[in-house]
Amino acid sequence: MSKIIKPYKDSNLGKKEQVATMFNNISKNYDGLNRIISFGIDVSWRKKVVKIVSKNNPQKILDIATGTGDLALMMSRLQPKKIIGLDISEGMLAIGKQKIAKAKLSDTIDMVIGDSEKMPYKDNTFDAITVSFGVRNFASLDKGLTEIRRVLKPSGTFVILETSNPTKFPFKQGYKFYTSFILPVIGKILSKDKTAYSYLCESANYFPFGENFDNILKKNGFINTKYTPVTFGVATIYTATK
């Protein structure tokens, strides 16, 4: 991604600090807004990720950019020994901890504040690692992917769910209009952070997707890479191994 997109253009903070601030600001409304702006389809995308992860019966799973823990909660159905949800936003983790406690899964899922580019875990620790709608928020994509590869076990499963841009008419034009004009307005009305959803849309439009991102995974040492567009290409699921 040649252009560095940050949430707050008038801030002197680095991207990492700005992203943490932004998600802290929108954490209380995040789940509800996600359902609205994706029309609830994001739930079905996460189910696809869980199905992929389930194939190798992982016992220790790391969910990076876990947010409020939606994917971590869904993966608990696989009955692993431990799931760690990692995120840089204390606000998002606080909401997630409440959801996990309500589901009585606090013994299975640990919510941890941390940096995906410098994780406190030993090499070859996790059977599976997931990132849903988080890699485009990495301050350094290469550093984040290198660190993920380090803590993933050999032959471990790596799955990414990320926004992408439809390439076929009329979905390409419709999605561009929705993300450029409709979605930011919804975000401004329903979120107290007026720039957050403009940033999320802009970062999605500039982030490499499909074959381009697949090549980035290969460049960072991942093998058996594969990408699958979902819902006309508005999101893509990437899989890889170490």
N, C-alpha and C positions, 0 to 999 in steps of 0.2 A: 504494500500500500504506500504509494509515493507521497500522498498528501496525509499529513498528520491531522486528524480531526479531534478537537477537544470540545467538551461541553460548554465552557465559558471562555469566549474569545478575548474578553477584557481582563482575564485573570493571569497572574504571573505564576501560578502554581503549575506543576507538571501534570501531564495527562492522568497519571495514576491517582494523584491527590484529587484532581477535579472529578474523576469518575467516582471515587469514594464519596465525595461530598454530594454529588448528584444523586446517587442511589440512597444515601442517607435521607436526602430531602424528599424523595418520592416513595420511600419504603412503605408507608402506611397505605398508600393508594395503589401500589404496584400490581398486586394480584388482580384486583378488580379491573384496573385499566388494561392489563394484559388480555383478560377475557373479552373486553369490549373491542379493543383494536384488532384482535386476531379473530374475532367472531367465535372464540372458543376452540378454533382449530389447533391451537398450539398444544392442547391436551393430547390430541391424536398423534401429533408429531413425537411427543415425549414417549407415548406408548410404543412407537416404532423403535425408539432408542432403547427402551427397556427390553424389548424382544431381542434386539441384537446383542445386548450385554448378557442376556440370560443364556446364550448358547454355550458359553464356557463355564457356567456355574461358578462365578467368581465369589470368593469368600471375603475379600477385602477390596472395597471400591472407594475411589476418590472422585467426588463431584466438585469440579472447580467452577468458580463463579456461581455457586449454588443458590445465591439470592435468598429467597424465602423457603427454599428447600423442596420445591415442587417435584423435581426429578428425583431427589434423594428419597422422598417419601414413596414415590412410585416404585423405586428400585428395592425398597424394603420388602416387597412382595416376593423377591427372589430368595429371601431368607439368608442373606450373607451374614458372616460373623460380625462385620463392622462396615459402616459407611461413614466416611468423613466428608462433610460439606464445607468447602473452603471458600471464603469470600473476603474482600477488602472492606466491605460496608458493614459497620456495626449495626446500623439501622435495619438492614435487610436480615441479618442474622438473628436479631432480636425477635422479629416477626416469625422467622423460621423456627426458632426454639419454642415459641408458643404453640405453633402448629404441631411440632413433633411431640411436645408434652401432652397435648390434647389427644394425639393418636397413640399415646403410651409407647413411644418408640425411642425414648431418651437413652435406653441402654444399647440400642442398635446404631443410632445416628448421632454422631458428634458434630456440632456446628463450630467451626474454628475460624477465627479471623486470621488472615494470612495473605501473602503475596504469591501469586502463581509463578512469578519469575524467580523466586527464592524460597523454596518450600522446605520446612523443617523435617523432611523425611529422608530415610536412607535410600540408597540406590536399590532398584528392583523390589519395591515394597508392595505395589498394588497389582491385583489381578486385572482390574479394569479401571479406566479413567474416562470420565465424561465431562463435557463442557456444553452447556446449552445457552446460546445467545450471550456468549462471554468472550470469545477469542477476539472479536473486533474491538473490545475494550482494553486489550493488553497494551501496555505502553510500548513494549517491544515484542512483536509477534515471534520473532526468531528465538529470543530469550525464553519466552513462555513455552514454546514448543520443545526447545532443548531440555528445559527443566522437566516437562511432562515425560519426555522420553527417558530421562534419567531415573525417575521414580517408578516407571512402569516395568513390570516383570517381562523378561523375554517371552515372546508369544502372547503377551497380554493384549487385551482389547482396548482400543482408544476410539471413542465415538464423539463426534462433534455435531451439534445441531446449531445451525446458524442461518440468519437471513441471507437471501440472495435475490437476484433480480431476474424476473421472467424475461425470456428472450424472444417469445413469439407473440405476434399480433392475435387478439387485442389485449392480451394479459400484460404485455410490456408497457403499453401506453396507459392502461387502467391502473396498474400498480404504481407507476411513476406519478400519476395525478394524485392517487390516494396518499402516498407517502410524502409528497411535496406540499400538499394543500390541506387535505382532510385530517390526517393523523396528527400533525402538529397543533391544529386548532382544538381537537379533542383533548390533547395533552394539556394545553394551556387552560382549558376550561375546568378540567377535572383534577389537575395536579397543581400543587403550590409552587412547583419549580417551572417557570415559564419557558425555559430553554431546553429542558431535559429531552423532550420528545422530538424537538427539532434536531438535537444532536443525534439521537438514536436513529432517526431517519437518514440524516446526512451521512453518518458513519456506515450505515447499511448500503447506501448508494455507492460509496467509494471503496468498500471492502472487496478484495478479490474473491471470486466464487467459482464454483465448478472446477474445470480443468486447471485454472490458474491457482486456486488454493490447493488442489490436489498436488500440483507440482511443488508448492511450498512445503507440504508435508514430506514429500520425497526428499527435498533438499535438506530437511532437518533430520533425515535418517530413518524415517518410518517406511515400512514395507507393506505389501498387500493393500495398498490404498485403493479406495473406491468411493465414489460420490453418487448420491441418488437424490435428484430434485423431488420435492413433494409439493402438492397443491399448486400445480402449474409453474413451479419454480420460484415461489415467493420465499421458500426456505430450502435448505439442502442438508442432507445427512451424510457426513463423511465418516468412513471407517478406516482404521489402519492398525497395524501391529508393530511390535518391536522385534 
